[in-house]
Amino acid sequence: MTAVPATVPHAQAAVQVAEYVLPAASSQPFGLTRGPDGNLWYVSDTRVGRVQMDAAHTITQFGAVGSGLTQAAFGPDGALWYTEFTTNSIGRCTTDGATSQPVTLAALSRPWGITVGPDGAIWFTERDAARVARIPVTAPHTLTEIPIPGSFPTGITRGPDGNLWVADSGTNSILRISPTAPYTVTPFAIPTPGSDPTDIDVGADGNLWFTERLADKVTRLTPAGTFTEFPVPTAGAGPFGINPGPDGALWFTGQFGHMVGRCTTNGVITEYATPTTPSGPTAIAAGPDGAVWFTEFGADRLGHVTGLPFDTWYLPEGSTAWGFDSTIAIENPNPTPVTARVTYMTSTGPVAGGDIPLVANSTLTVIPLLVLGQADFSTKVECLEGQSIAAERLMTWSPQGSTTALAGHSSIGVTAPAPIWFLPEGSSAWGFECWLLIQNPTASEATCQVTYMIEGEAPQVFSKTVPANSRRTYSMVDDIGAKDASIRVQSNTPVIPERAMYRNERREGHDSIGTPGPSTDYYLAEGSTAWGFTEYVLVQNPNPTATDVDVTYMTDTGPVPKATFTMPANSRETIRVNDDLPDRDLSTRVHGTQGIIAERAMYWDNGTGEAAHDSIGMAVPHTAFRLPFGGCGGLESRETWTLVQNPETVDVQVEVSYLTDTGLGNITFTDTVPAGSRRTYDMSDRMPLGTFAGVSVRCLTAGRRIMSEKALYWLQRSEGADSIGGFED
């Protein structure tokens, strides 16, 4: 069927498109993808390129063995695999830039698309030979080719159903191919004749999405075979590459229209012109920096899209049963009113939570108990106007045997589901309960491989099934017994996990979301070994080989380095920061020679019993952060502390705003954060006691970036919670 989409002809003001000129002329960049090292990688005619996520986006190019490099994907071996269209070969590049040519194909095969199959092998299309092929990542790389008469296959992806899906302009269809012999090929005819399907990928909704280059359409295909076509506003745009963005939308390139486009999963399309014309954009991908990147084949440039509208948020954890209560805080940082639609995903399916109006520059709270009664649930929050918002969830409970204490934990949400997640903290030893929550917001059942990377032991893997539009809860101790372990979640369809931990009959607890990718750097804005705090930094190495790690503590007097240590493959390391740097307030940067993930947990006791909070780190600094849940004073004597980390080598000026529930009485102030240090701001220094307010932090120094986090305490610090913010650039 053909949908009639709501279209926006050209860019909203917040979205910006920049370009980076490649070091070599006539590079002709074509494919690109995110790497396991936290960098962006691309392939051009005769080179492989790496883009670092530093402020300058430093580009390094490596010479390839072959030529006509077209598409690329990282394999399970941690190397970049790519098609060599001109030399009819498959190339490989390690993350240190060593290139090789493991497989040579028949003449005029013209390999094009490439992906990792559900079997862990490298799958690719041979466009001019009418074949789809696979090779294992380990030598001897035995080639298996599947002839498909009459086909002209280009894009290929692993589908949510465990099959391979291929865009085929020869038969004007999308092909489904089973990943095991006898390799059954099932065609699904595209409704529009002569559409020239070019690229294909899986969206955040768990459906397949592809481009129709000659029909000027972006199309959704369910795994069951139902098509919905969305016309692109600009005639002759030539939709080419497509990929899900960090905002949950599908992003595509317009090869002939010299533009990129954003298509929501409901088919709302917005276009953005490239600064250079002609540019001939081809591939597009979500970058490690939370932006969208694309190649400009005709201009020897890489495009960079920032200011994405983060209008949808997911919160996997949530309960109003078992003695828990939950509160959702929604922040509207916009100068205009917006409406937030709340949907709860329960064990019996989705439940409408209502449309919540928010005035400009405000933060409101939502009480799920009023809608759900007692229930376990996940939450989805959508801005109906398509503007950026942020959502955070606070859970509270009375510890077992207590009638006065009120324990709690909080976490920001995430803006899109993804097929892989990492959670560095985790323990079912030392008296901890550790619960893994997996939210599946798609219409397909999710099969998740949960890997526990156990400290001092080999990893263990378990399979979990999460029904469509629901959430499931798993206990670590039931899987691996009493262990310290990081967690990796890999799913056939995009999901969102979260991890909650409790101890001492739930006298204390903390919680955090995960992160969808490792990086060579992770930042943690909060941290203290003073004031009675004990701090731990948890580092996860998800690589198949050992990784060297160094840690830098950023204090009020400057950076303090820790000695480098080595982590085994697929392992987790715990650092007790008090042993390295006692009696200091600090932020932390964790750096690995390969991609790693870092998280931080803090514990304290005000005399009423131990309490704790925790947060995942962030791989890349940003220019602005939204931290929805905050307040000062009141019946619970709340304290809200905003932590701002400056990882730059120069001082930066920051702006901090407190946004009330009415938008009235908001306070904004500025301060300078010295290079390599951090600053802490107490909400009660500027807001009257009894105020509820969200926090917004912005870096005012051009070209510089920060990290921000928020710690919340109540009842004279008998309890507390902590979370990173939602970022914006």
C-alpha positions, 0 to 999 in steps of 0.5 A: 500500500502507499501511505499519504505521509505528513511531510515537512519540505525542508529542515527545522531550524534546530537541525544542522548539516556540516561537512568534513573534507577528506584528506585525499582528493578523489576519495569517493567515499561510499559506505560507512558504519560505527566501529567497536572502538567508538569511532566512525569508519568509512570506505572510499575508492581505494581507502579505508577511513576512520573518524575519531569522535574528538572535537575536531573529528580527526580523519585518518585514511588507510590504503586498501589492497583492492579498489572500488570499496563500496559497503562495510560492516564490522564482523564478530572478530572486531574487524571491518569487512567490506566489498571491493566492487572493482577488484571483485574481492572482499576486504578486511581492515583491523581497527589499527588500520591493517588491510587485507583481501581474504577472498577473491571472487569471480570476474565481474561479480561486482560485490555490493552490500555486506552484513553479519548474518545470524550465523556470525558469518559475513554475507554479501551480494554479488550484484552483477553475478545474480548471487548472494554469498557468505564466508566465515570470519575465520580462515580459510574463508570458504565461499558459499554462493547462492544463485538467484536467477534474474536478480540484481541484488544490492543492499543486504541486512539481517532481519528481525526474524533471523533471516537475511533480507536483500534489496533486488532491483532485478526482480523489483522485490525484497528477497528473504533468504534463510541462513542455513542450507538449502538457503530458501529464497522467498521474493516479496514483490514491491508494489511500485514497478521499476522502483530500483530498491537499493538499501535495506535495514531494520528500523527501531520499530523492528520492521524492515525499511528500504529505499526505492531510488527510481520511485522516490519512496522510503518503504516499510516492510513487516517480516510478514510481508506487508509493504507501506510506501512513503513518497519522498517530498522532492521529486527525483531525490533518488533515495539511496542509503538508509539506516536507523538514527539515534533518535529512533527515526530512519535516516536516508540519503537522496543521491540525486537530490543532494540531501538527506532525509528523516522518516519517522516510523509513522512515515513523517518525512523531513529533508535537509539539503547538503551544504555542497552541491552536487554531493551525491550522498550514498551511505548513512549511519548513526554515529557514536556521538549521537549524530547522523553521518553520511558519505558524499561520493560526489564531493569527497566529503563526510556529512554530519547531522546534529541537533536531532529531535529527540522526541521519543523516550523509553524507560524499561524499568518501572513498577507500582507493585511489590511495595514500589512506587514510580514517578515519571518526570518530563522536561520541555526545554523548548520556548513553546508548549508541547504535548507528551503522550505516555504509553505503559507497556505491561505484561498484558500489553500497552496501556494509554497513559494520557496526553500531558500538556507542558508549558514552555521551559518546564518540567512536569511529573506523571504518576503511573499508579493513577492509571495502572494501579499495581503493575510492572511496566515499561514506559514510552514518552512521545512529544506529539509536536516532534520537539526534543524533550527528556524523560526520567523515572524515579522509583521509591520503596520502603525497605523491608521492615521499615515504616519511615525510610524511603529508598529509591533509584532513578534513570534517564530513558533512552531515545531508541531501541537497539539490537545490542546493549552493554551494562558494566555494573552487576552483582548477585554476590555480597548480598545483592539482588540484580535484576535485568529488565528488557523492554521490547517496544516492537511488534515482533517477539525478541529473542535475546542472548544475554551474556554475563562477563564474569569477573575472574571467570569465563563468560556465560550465555543465556537465551531470553524471549520477550514478547512484542510490546512488553517487558520481562524481568530476569534475576542474575542469581538464577542464571549464574549464581552469586557472581560479579558480572557485566552484561551484554544483551544481543537481540534479533529485534531492537530492545532496551535493557536496564539493570536494577540492584538491591541490597540489605533487604532492599535498604538500598538500591541503584539502577541504570540504563545501558549503552549501545556501543563500546568506545575507547573513552567513557566519561563519568561526571559524578564522583566522590571519595569524600563526605563519607562516600565510597566510589567504584568504577566498573569497566567492561571489556567486550572484546575477544582480546585483552585491552589496556585501560587507563583512568584519569580522575578530574578534580578541582585542581586538575587531572590525576592519572591512574596506572594502566592495567590490562583487562582479559577478553570479555571481562569486567574490572572493579576499581575502588576509587577511594584506594586511588584518590581518597577524600576528593570530589572528582569526575572520571575518564576511562580510556581503552586501547580497544572499545570499553564501557564504564559505569560508576557506583557510589555508597554512603551511610548517614547513620541510618544504614547504607545507601547507594546510587549509580550511573552508566557513563557516556562515550562522547561529551556534548554541548547540552544536557537535560536532567528532568528529575530535581528539587530542593527542600519540601517534606523529604528535604530533597537536595539536587546537585548538578555535576558538570565535567569539562574534559577539554584542555581549555576552560569553558563557560556553562549555563545552568537553568532550573525549569519549574513545573509551571515554567514560572520562577525559572532560574538561569546562571552561568559559571566557568569550569576550568580545563580537566576539572568539574564543578558542582551546583546545589539547586537550593543555592538559587531556588526556594525550598519546596521547589520541584524543577528539572535541570538544563545545562549548556556549554556556551564556549564555541566548539567545546563540549561537556558532560553533566550528571545529577545526584538527588538526595532526600531525608538528610541523605539517608537515600539518594539517586543519580542519573546522567542527562539526555544530551543535545547538540 
